[in-house]
Amino acid sequence: MEVDPRHPNPRLPQELLDNIVNFLHDSPNTLSTLSLTSRRLHFTARRSLFRSPTINTSQAPLVSFLRILREAPLHVRFYVENLTLVLENTIDRDHDSPESVTPLLIASLLQLLPNLCSLTLDRVLALHEIDLDGGPGQRATHNLERLSLAGMRTLVADVFRDYLPDFLLPGSQDSLISDIMNDSPYVPHVESTPRALTLPDSPHNLAITHIRIDTPPPPHNWLQAFARTGIMPSFVSSLQSLDVSCRCGLEAGHIGNFLRLAGPTLLRLGCRIHPNVVVETIGYGRTFDHVVQYLAIRDSCPILQTIVVRFSAHKFENLGPALFDLLASLLAQLPESVRSFVLELDLGHDIARAGAPVWDTMRGEWVRLKDVLERVGVVRLELIWRYSLNGLGVTEEFSSMVLRICQIESPGLCAATPSHWCLTGRYTDQHCRLLFDSFVSFTSPVAN
């Protein structure tokens, strides 16, 4: 069939096609159908489908995905940039599932995806005896920008010896980040006697510049095991910064022990360590336990820089002077290295309904807390305000009360570094627009 040149087929701009695909990126079925409508949409939609796939896997789906990659045209493999593997089968906490992802499958995956830059393993049960040598000439040579180990029930020392070196090679970007995340509801554990591990000096050694370790509750000892394995001196030659944080008082003690073991080596090599401790509290009673446990790390962690106190207060008596007395006592004993203090308040409805005298009392306590911070040399004070309305309207009076608490002149905090006041909100109702506008107008100067 010949096409009349006087009536050429309309040619949509590529930008419009990209916008269509981006709008539908959360609907794989729609994208798959869309890819059949035209040749140009076919390539655009397929590129979007394959860019960041998430595979809910035991062994079988991953094997199927590998088979698709092998059978598909070569250019399809170049689309995959971010890959997430999720183990979603129901398991008994007392028994390991036999359907764990094997090192051989991971190695095969890396060989097929030359442009993969981010790999996330979520809820993978165990990673051990990892050998990415799939045979002669089969070693993976990726420069992953981001590696996230999320929700691992079992964390063994072999992960650091065999997993990271082959994924992160010299030549990676300066902003290389490896996130070692453990968000699993299970209690992570390590081998009772981890082997002393070292990495050989070879072209395949790590070239990693930033590591963030975010430890999960409940308490465990994998940080100390990580420091004792002997791998620390081997891969930190390029390390520029190390961020470690915890979410409860007991975890703070583990971070202190970790820094006591690994800190001297890291500091000697010029690494900047940024330990951040989050003290979580649920109600007034547990506050004492968390703070007392937190203070235990003061002597063992002389380079602590940031403290975050996260407090859930659903009644005003939980947010009264006694809490601020406790915080003031904590701040008075801070190491000299601490320069940032974050107070995160999660408020309930009873507090929102409190009258002006109650808020004036809270404002007075906040001023007293600020004075303590000035005396100990803290230069950054941040208040994170979380409040869920759940259908309640916000009055102008309530909005002004919140701002009156926070808008406090603090010349002492501005002596070395400008004071940063941050007021944020979490909103669950359309009636909170007034409060949102107040927050925006208050925080805008901070951003500048």
Number of C-alpha atoms within 10 A of each C-alpha: 3 4 8 8 7 6 7 8 9 6 7 9 8 12 9 10 15 15 11 16 23 14 11 16 15 12 11 15 12 13 23 14 11 18 20 13 10 9 10 14 19 16 14 19 26 18 19 20 21 18 18 17 14 13 15 16 21 20 15 12 13 18 16 11 14 18 11 13 17 14 10 11 10 12 10 18 20 16 19 22 18 19 20 16 20 19 21 13 11 7 12 7 10 6 7 13 16 10 14 16 22 16 19 14 16 17 20 18 20 20 17 17 22 17 17 24 18 18 20 19 19 23 23 25 20 17 20 17 15 17 17 22 15 16 7 6 7 13 17 22 15 20 21 24 19 21 22 18 20 18 24 24 23 19 22 23 26 19 16 20 23 19 19 19 20 21 24 26 19 16 11 17 13 13 12 19 20 21 18 18 20 23 19 16 13 16 17 23 16 17 13 8 10 15 14 12 18 15 18 10 10 7 10 15 19 24 23 28 21 20 20 18 17 16 25 21 18 13 19 16 17 19 21 18 21 21 18 19 19 19 17 20 15 16 22 21 17 17 19 19 20 17 15 20 22 24 23 25 26 22 27 30 22 20 24 24 19 22 23 17 19 18 20 12 15 21 13 8 15 15 20 16 19 16 24 22 23 23 25 20 22 14 15 18 11 11 21 15 13 21 22 14 17 22 17 15 21 17 12 17 21 16 19 23 20 19 21 20 21 20 21 18 21 19 17 18 13 18 20 16 16 13 18 16 14 14 18 18 14 15 20 12 11 21 17 13 14 21 20 20 20 18 18 21 19 18 20 17 16 11 18 22 11 13 12 13 9 14 19 14 13 20 20 13 21 17 17 14 17 19 15 18 23 18 12 16 18 27 21 21 20 17 18 16 17 17 18 17 19 13 12 14 15 19 13 11 10 19 18 13 18 19 16 13 17 17 12 13 11 16 10 18 22 15 13 11 12 15 20 18 20 18 20 17 16 13 17 13 14 13 16 21 13 15 20 17 11 16 19 13 10 17 15 10 10 13 8 5
